[in-house]
Amino acid sequence: MTDRRIATSLGPAVGAEIDAALAPVDAELARRYPGDPGTRQPVHTVYVPADALTAGTVRSWGDRALAALDEHAPDAGAFAAAVGLPDRLAEPVHHRVRAKLESEPVEDLRIDFEDGYRGRTDAEEDADAARAARLVARAYENGTAAPYTGIRTKCLEPAVRPRAVRTLDVFLTGLMAAGGLPDGLVLTLPKVGFAEQAAAFARLLEAFEETHGLPAGRIGFEIQIETSQSILAADGTATVARMIDAAGGRATGLHYGTFDYSAALGIGPAHQRSDHPAADHAKAVMQVAAAGTGVRVSDGSSNILPTGPTARVHEAWRLHYGLVRRALARAYHQGWDIHPGQLPTRYAAVFAHYREDLERTAARLAAYADAERADGGGVLDEPATARALGAHLLRGLDCGALDAGEITRLTGLGRAELTGFARPPRGAADPARR
């Protein structure tokens, strides 16, 4: 074999110069775009007024959702017909929906001290915030809490700012007194219109951490997008991107507020829906601003409640199911539910989304992992798509739409391997094909 040396023209000094020139950019990329945190994302946030919270709220929502199924769609065929599920998914989705409502009906509970909590005195709000802390602490202690739980305070506009600060303080202080902050703690700041408001809320949390000797950055928060100013600033820039930066690494989510945002744009009540073109624009801006930052985007809610006679319940179910499926197709993996009757269609839409193309999704990832073991359905996927395939299957596992055993059977991959595809370390080579 002939020894042919590879000729080059550039010396190592040039590479070192390039490294030095790009070092600030490398650091900025790592700071601003750390990637997905790799934790479970709930499929929804359930909204409960603070004065209505009880120790049995989560179980009550599950029981009421099951009762709605029993009354208005007592078997798989009836439920599939009501929401438009294909026949092949009717049994598996119906079975999983009922199992979910029995075991984990609520994935994320938000105790509301804002729009859903009105006409209360300061003394009453103090008492409700302290009671909420006790109930949350007790629920985590006895294993009845939703995986994620927290409060939505009032906003930081002048008229209610002191009340927002005090409620936050009372609630967090109560949790500390009851044993500490739970791992699933989530806080939501509504009606954020300026980056300075996100920075101020971050400073409140920093002060609380300092007071209690907590690790810096322990407490994060969601930013609720409900004003036109939160999408487009006066100078034409995307305010929401500034908010993420102003939160100083504490922002965990961007939640779209369907009705406040619609009203801010002058959209009439009959058209205030999450599939309105204005809503699509706002969420697209949120999605691009959050991409790569580790901040997750959530859709809003539907106010058409599945109550009354069966025909009306089915109509509301079909609407909700369709809106959730539409959101999932646009990569909004989370939304808000405001009534127990929306839980069956939330989970039906989510489970159908992950199950309807499971075999093909699994085959594509298996083909990428081992080209000799599967043909991928005639699709040649790139590393970025392999990451998306892995993330898709992980989300299906986390919510109960898929089982670990069936994914391993279809792909030959365990959870650790799926995670390796879905969330490779920044700058690392793509997972090797075996």
GILINVEN-V503236 format. One record per residue. N is the residue number from 0. PHI is phi in whole degrees, 0 to 359 (none if undefined). Layout:
<<N | PHI> <N | PHI>>
//
This chain:
<<0 | none> <1 | 286> <2 | 273> <3 | 249> <4 | 278> <5 | 276> <6 | 271> <7 | 229> <8 | 245> <9 | 260> <10 | 274> <11 | 296> <12 | 297> <13 | 292> <14 | 299> <15 | 296> <16 | 296> <17 | 296> <18 | 302> <19 | 295> <20 | 294> <21 | 265> <22 | 304> <23 | 298> <24 | 293> <25 | 301> <26 | 293> <27 | 292> <28 | 299> <29 | 295> <30 | 286> <31 | 278> <32 | 232> <33 | 285> <34 | 90> <35 | 297> <36 | 291> <37 | 82> <38 | 266> <39 | 294> <40 | 253> <41 | 296> <42 | 279> <43 | 203> <44 | 236> <45 | 265> <46 | 253> <47 | 229> <48 | 303> <49 | 300> <50 | 284> <51 | 261> <52 | 292> <53 | 225> <54 | 297> <55 | 257> <56 | 301> <57 | 298> <58 | 294> <59 | 298> <60 | 298> <61 | 296> <62 | 294> <63 | 292> <64 | 293> <65 | 296> <66 | 297> <67 | 296> <68 | 297> <69 | 301> <70 | 279> <71 | 251> <72 | 203> <73 | 288> <74 | 217> <75 | 299> <76 | 295> <77 | 294> <78 | 292> <79 | 299> <80 | 294> <81 | 294> <82 | 255> <83 | 94> <84 | 287> <85 | 295> <86 | 304> <87 | 293> <88 | 260> <89 | 303> <90 | 293> <91 | 297> <92 | 289> <93 | 300> <94 | 299> <95 | 289> <96 | 298> <97 | 296> <98 | 297> <99 | 294> <100 | 293> <101 | 279> <102 | 258> <103 | 209> <104 | 293> <105 | 236> <106 | 268> <107 | 212> <108 | 253> <109 | 245> <110 | 276> <111 | 262> <112 | 246> <113 | 247> <114 | 300> <115 | 275> <116 | 226> <117 | 228> <118 | 72> <119 | 255> <120 | 282> <121 | 299> <122 | 296> <123 | 293> <124 | 292> <125 | 305> <126 | 296> <127 | 291> <128 | 294> <129 | 294> <130 | 294> <131 | 300> <132 | 298> <133 | 296> <134 | 294> <135 | 295> <136 | 300> <137 | 295> <138 | 296> <139 | 292> <140 | 292> <141 | 262> <142 | 81> <143 | 256> <144 | 286> <145 | 294> <146 | 306> <147 | 234> <148 | 210> <149 | 182> <150 | 238> <151 | 252> <152 | 280> <153 | 291> <154 | 280> <155 | 258> <156 | 289> <157 | 307> <158 | 296> <159 | 240> <160 | 301> <161 | 301> <162 | 291> <163 | 298> <164 | 295> <165 | 292> <166 | 297> <167 | 302> <168 | 296> <169 | 299> <170 | 294> <171 | 294> <172 | 296> <173 | 297> <174 | 295> <175 | 298> <176 | 294> <177 | 271> <178 | 132> <179 | 121> <180 | 281> <181 | 290> <182 | 299> <183 | 270> <184 | 295> <185 | 225> <186 | 242> <187 | 235> <188 | 254> <189 | 272> <190 | 49> <191 | 274> <192 | 246> <193 | 224> <194 | 300> <195 | 298> <196 | 291> <197 | 295> <198 | 296> <199 | 294> <200 | 294> <201 | 299> <202 | 294> <203 | 301> <204 | 292> <205 | 298> <206 | 297> <207 | 295> <208 | 299> <209 | 297> <210 | 297> <211 | 257> <212 | 67> <213 | 276> <214 | 300> <215 | 299> <216 | 85> <217 | 300> <218 | 254> <219 | 253> <220 | 204> <221 | 266> <222 | 255> <223 | 266> <224 | 264> <225 | 225> <226 | 232> <227 | 297> <228 | 294> <229 | 284> <230 | 263> <231 | 232> <232 | 282> <233 | 298> <234 | 269> <235 | 88> <236 | 271> <237 | 277> <238 | 301> <239 | 299> <240 | 294> <241 | 294> <242 | 299> <243 | 301> <244 | 293> <245 | 294> <246 | 289> <247 | 62> <248 | 87> <249 | 267> <250 | 291> <251 | 249> <252 | 203> <253 | 240> <254 | 249> <255 | 281> <256 | 260> <257 | 306> <258 | 274> <259 | 297> <260 | 294> <261 | 299> <262 | 297> <263 | 298> <264 | 267> <265 | 81> <266 | 283> <267 | 293> <268 | 306> <269 | 292> <270 | 245> <271 | 278> <272 | 226> <273 | 286> <274 | 255> <275 | 292> <276 | 306> <277 | 295> <278 | 293> <279 | 300> <280 | 297> <281 | 300> <282 | 290> <283 | 294> <284 | 295> <285 | 302> <286 | 296> <287 | 291> <288 | 297> <289 | 272> <290 | 303> <291 | 83> <292 | 274> <293 | 89> <294 | 269> <295 | 258> <296 | 257> <297 | 237> <298 | 286> <299 | 267> <300 | 235> <301 | 248> <302 | 263> <303 | 271> <304 | 271> <305 | 279> <306 | 231> <307 | 93> <308 | 294> <309 | 303> <310 | 300> <311 | 288> <312 | 298> <313 | 297> <314 | 297> <315 | 293> <316 | 298> <317 | 298> <318 | 297> <319 | 296> <320 | 303> <321 | 295> <322 | 293> <323 | 293> <324 | 299> <325 | 298> <326 | 296> <327 | 298> <328 | 297> <329 | 265> <330 | 69> <331 | 261> <332 | 276> <333 | 221> <334 | 209> <335 | 250> <336 | 241> <337 | 239> <338 | 209> <339 | 304> <340 | 293> <341 | 273> <342 | 296> <343 | 303> <344 | 282> <345 | 301> <346 | 287> <347 | 298> <348 | 295> <349 | 295> <350 | 294> <351 | 296> <352 | 302> <353 | 274> <354 | 266> <355 | 293> <356 | 234> <357 | 301> <358 | 299> <359 | 289> <360 | 300> <361 | 296> <362 | 296> <363 | 294> <364 | 290> <365 | 298> <366 | 295> <367 | 293> <368 | 289> <369 | 206> <370 | 298> <371 | 274> <372 | 268> <373 | 211> <374 | 262> <375 | 68> <376 | 67> <377 | 78> <378 | 247> <379 | 261> <380 | 265> <381 | 263> <382 | 305> <383 | 297> <384 | 289> <385 | 299> <386 | 298> <387 | 295> <388 | 296> <389 | 297> <390 | 296> <391 | 299> <392 | 292> <393 | 295> <394 | 297> <395 | 297> <396 | 294> <397 | 298> <398 | 269> <399 | 98> <400 | 288> <401 | 234> <402 | 249> <403 | 301> <404 | 298> <405 | 288> <406 | 292> <407 | 297> <408 | 298> <409 | 275> <410 | 244> <411 | 77> <412 | 246> <413 | 268> <414 | 299> <415 | 299> <416 | 290> <417 | 302> <418 | 297> <419 | 298> <420 | 286> <421 | 288> <422 | 223> <423 | 294> <424 | 302> <425 | 302> <426 | 84> <427 | 282> <428 | 292> <429 | 294> <430 | 309> <431 | 292> <432 | 286> <433 | 270>>
//
